[in-house]
Amino acid sequence: MNIRRTQIINSTKIQYLSVANTKIYKVTDIDFHNLTIKASKTDLSITDVPENEVFPVEEFREFRIRLCNK
């Protein structure tokens, strides 16, 4: 099951979420059926990751998003 989740994440461009354009979270799980996203906080800045892989958390209004801080 974990392999399938990794494949789903890797097949989308949604790799990171930005919060207030200052905090970057790495997406760890996306469930399109239940509309949930889980992400973990990173020490990266917005300039450290490719622009096409970072999405503002506000774009996912229909999703339930769980952000995990270390």
Rosetta constraint file for C-alpha pairs under 8 A:
AtomPair CA 1 CA 5 HARMONIC 6.52 0.50
AtomPair CA 2 CA 6 HARMONIC 6.31 0.50
AtomPair CA 3 CA 7 HARMONIC 6.24 0.50
AtomPair CA 4 CA 8 HARMONIC 6.26 0.50
AtomPair CA 5 CA 9 HARMONIC 6.28 0.50
AtomPair CA 5 CA 29 HARMONIC 6.44 0.50
AtomPair CA 5 CA 30 HARMONIC 7.21 0.50
AtomPair CA 6 CA 10 HARMONIC 6.02 0.50
AtomPair CA 6 CA 29 HARMONIC 7.60 0.50
AtomPair CA 7 CA 11 HARMONIC 6.00 0.50
AtomPair CA 8 CA 12 HARMONIC 6.63 0.50
AtomPair CA 8 CA 30 HARMONIC 7.42 0.50
AtomPair CA 9 CA 13 HARMONIC 7.73 0.50
AtomPair CA 9 CA 14 HARMONIC 6.95 0.50
AtomPair CA 9 CA 15 HARMONIC 6.96 0.50
AtomPair CA 9 CA 27 HARMONIC 7.71 0.50
AtomPair CA 9 CA 28 HARMONIC 7.70 0.50
AtomPair CA 9 CA 29 HARMONIC 6.89 0.50
AtomPair CA 9 CA 30 HARMONIC 6.51 0.50
AtomPair CA 10 CA 15 HARMONIC 7.63 0.50
AtomPair CA 13 CA 52 HARMONIC 6.79 0.50
AtomPair CA 13 CA 53 HARMONIC 5.15 0.50
AtomPair CA 14 CA 27 HARMONIC 7.29 0.50
AtomPair CA 14 CA 53 HARMONIC 5.42 0.50
AtomPair CA 14 CA 54 HARMONIC 6.57 0.50
AtomPair CA 14 CA 55 HARMONIC 6.76 0.50
AtomPair CA 15 CA 26 HARMONIC 6.14 0.50
AtomPair CA 15 CA 27 HARMONIC 5.39 0.50
AtomPair CA 15 CA 53 HARMONIC 5.21 0.50
AtomPair CA 15 CA 54 HARMONIC 6.45 0.50
AtomPair CA 16 CA 24 HARMONIC 6.52 0.50
AtomPair CA 16 CA 25 HARMONIC 5.44 0.50
AtomPair CA 16 CA 26 HARMONIC 4.59 0.50
AtomPair CA 16 CA 27 HARMONIC 5.38 0.50
AtomPair CA 16 CA 39 HARMONIC 7.81 0.50
AtomPair CA 16 CA 53 HARMONIC 5.97 0.50
AtomPair CA 16 CA 54 HARMONIC 4.73 0.50
AtomPair CA 16 CA 55 HARMONIC 6.36 0.50
AtomPair CA 17 CA 24 HARMONIC 5.79 0.50
AtomPair CA 17 CA 25 HARMONIC 5.11 0.50
AtomPair CA 17 CA 26 HARMONIC 6.56 0.50
AtomPair CA 17 CA 27 HARMONIC 6.92 0.50
AtomPair CA 17 CA 39 HARMONIC 7.61 0.50
AtomPair CA 17 CA 54 HARMONIC 5.48 0.50
AtomPair CA 17 CA 55 HARMONIC 4.94 0.50
AtomPair CA 17 CA 56 HARMONIC 5.55 0.50
AtomPair CA 17 CA 57 HARMONIC 5.63 0.50
AtomPair CA 18 CA 22 HARMONIC 6.78 0.50
AtomPair CA 18 CA 23 HARMONIC 5.59 0.50
AtomPair CA 18 CA 24 HARMONIC 4.72 0.50
AtomPair CA 18 CA 25 HARMONIC 6.32 0.50
AtomPair CA 18 CA 46 HARMONIC 7.68 0.50
AtomPair CA 18 CA 54 HARMONIC 6.48 0.50
AtomPair CA 18 CA 55 HARMONIC 5.96 0.50
AtomPair CA 18 CA 56 HARMONIC 4.74 0.50
AtomPair CA 18 CA 57 HARMONIC 5.85 0.50
AtomPair CA 19 CA 23 HARMONIC 5.16 0.50
AtomPair CA 19 CA 24 HARMONIC 6.55 0.50
AtomPair CA 19 CA 25 HARMONIC 7.92 0.50
AtomPair CA 19 CA 56 HARMONIC 6.24 0.50
AtomPair CA 19 CA 57 HARMONIC 5.90 0.50
AtomPair CA 20 CA 56 HARMONIC 7.70 0.50
AtomPair CA 21 CA 46 HARMONIC 7.06 0.50
AtomPair CA 21 CA 56 HARMONIC 7.37 0.50
AtomPair CA 22 CA 45 HARMONIC 6.97 0.50
AtomPair CA 22 CA 46 HARMONIC 6.80 0.50
AtomPair CA 23 CA 41 HARMONIC 7.50 0.50
AtomPair CA 23 CA 42 HARMONIC 7.74 0.50
AtomPair CA 23 CA 44 HARMONIC 7.77 0.50
AtomPair CA 23 CA 45 HARMONIC 6.95 0.50
AtomPair CA 23 CA 46 HARMONIC 7.58 0.50
AtomPair CA 24 CA 41 HARMONIC 6.18 0.50
AtomPair CA 24 CA 42 HARMONIC 5.83 0.50
AtomPair CA 24 CA 43 HARMONIC 7.32 0.50
AtomPair CA 24 CA 44 HARMONIC 6.15 0.50
AtomPair CA 24 CA 45 HARMONIC 6.47 0.50
AtomPair CA 24 CA 46 HARMONIC 6.71 0.50
AtomPair CA 25 CA 39 HARMONIC 5.51 0.50
AtomPair CA 25 CA 40 HARMONIC 5.07 0.50
AtomPair CA 25 CA 41 HARMONIC 4.30 0.50
AtomPair CA 25 CA 42 HARMONIC 5.52 0.50
AtomPair CA 25 CA 67 HARMONIC 7.35 0.50
AtomPair CA 26 CA 39 HARMONIC 5.15 0.50
AtomPair CA 26 CA 40 HARMONIC 5.22 0.50
AtomPair CA 26 CA 41 HARMONIC 6.33 0.50
AtomPair CA 26 CA 42 HARMONIC 6.55 0.50
AtomPair CA 27 CA 37 HARMONIC 7.16 0.50
AtomPair CA 27 CA 38 HARMONIC 5.95 0.50
AtomPair CA 27 CA 39 HARMONIC 4.13 0.50
AtomPair CA 27 CA 40 HARMONIC 6.56 0.50
AtomPair CA 28 CA 37 HARMONIC 7.74 0.50
AtomPair CA 28 CA 38 HARMONIC 5.60 0.50
AtomPair CA 28 CA 39 HARMONIC 5.10 0.50
AtomPair CA 28 CA 40 HARMONIC 6.88 0.50
AtomPair CA 29 CA 36 HARMONIC 7.98 0.50
AtomPair CA 29 CA 37 HARMONIC 5.68 0.50
AtomPair CA 29 CA 38 HARMONIC 5.06 0.50
AtomPair CA 29 CA 39 HARMONIC 6.90 0.50
AtomPair CA 30 CA 35 HARMONIC 7.60 0.50
AtomPair CA 30 CA 36 HARMONIC 5.95 0.50
AtomPair CA 30 CA 37 HARMONIC 4.59 0.50
AtomPair CA 30 CA 38 HARMONIC 6.56 0.50
AtomPair CA 31 CA 35 HARMONIC 5.52 0.50
AtomPair CA 31 CA 36 HARMONIC 5.14 0.50
AtomPair CA 31 CA 37 HARMONIC 6.35 0.50
AtomPair CA 32 CA 36 HARMONIC 6.70 0.50
AtomPair CA 35 CA 62 HARMONIC 7.03 0.50
AtomPair CA 35 CA 63 HARMONIC 4.70 0.50
AtomPair CA 35 CA 64 HARMONIC 6.31 0.50
AtomPair CA 36 CA 63 HARMONIC 5.20 0.50
AtomPair CA 36 CA 64 HARMONIC 4.74 0.50
AtomPair CA 36 CA 65 HARMONIC 5.77 0.50
AtomPair CA 36 CA 66 HARMONIC 7.81 0.50
AtomPair CA 37 CA 63 HARMONIC 6.84 0.50
AtomPair CA 37 CA 64 HARMONIC 6.37 0.50
AtomPair CA 37 CA 65 HARMONIC 4.82 0.50
AtomPair CA 37 CA 66 HARMONIC 6.25 0.50
AtomPair CA 38 CA 65 HARMONIC 5.92 0.50
AtomPair CA 38 CA 66 HARMONIC 4.77 0.50
AtomPair CA 38 CA 67 HARMONIC 6.05 0.50
AtomPair CA 38 CA 68 HARMONIC 7.59 0.50
AtomPair CA 39 CA 65 HARMONIC 7.82 0.50
AtomPair CA 39 CA 66 HARMONIC 6.35 0.50
AtomPair CA 39 CA 67 HARMONIC 5.07 0.50
AtomPair CA 39 CA 68 HARMONIC 6.11 0.50
AtomPair CA 40 CA 67 HARMONIC 5.86 0.50
AtomPair CA 40 CA 68 HARMONIC 4.66 0.50
AtomPair CA 40 CA 69 HARMONIC 6.06 0.50
AtomPair CA 40 CA 70 HARMONIC 7.37 0.50
AtomPair CA 41 CA 67 HARMONIC 7.11 0.50
AtomPair CA 41 CA 68 HARMONIC 6.05 0.50
AtomPair CA 41 CA 69 HARMONIC 5.14 0.50
AtomPair CA 41 CA 70 HARMONIC 6.51 0.50
AtomPair CA 44 CA 48 HARMONIC 5.90 0.50
AtomPair CA 44 CA 49 HARMONIC 7.56 0.50
AtomPair CA 45 CA 49 HARMONIC 7.45 0.50
AtomPair CA 47 CA 51 HARMONIC 7.92 0.50
AtomPair CA 49 CA 53 HARMONIC 7.13 0.50
AtomPair CA 49 CA 54 HARMONIC 7.24 0.50
AtomPair CA 50 CA 54 HARMONIC 6.93 0.50
AtomPair CA 55 CA 59 HARMONIC 7.14 0.50
AtomPair CA 56 CA 60 HARMONIC 7.94 0.50
AtomPair CA 57 CA 61 HARMONIC 7.86 0.50
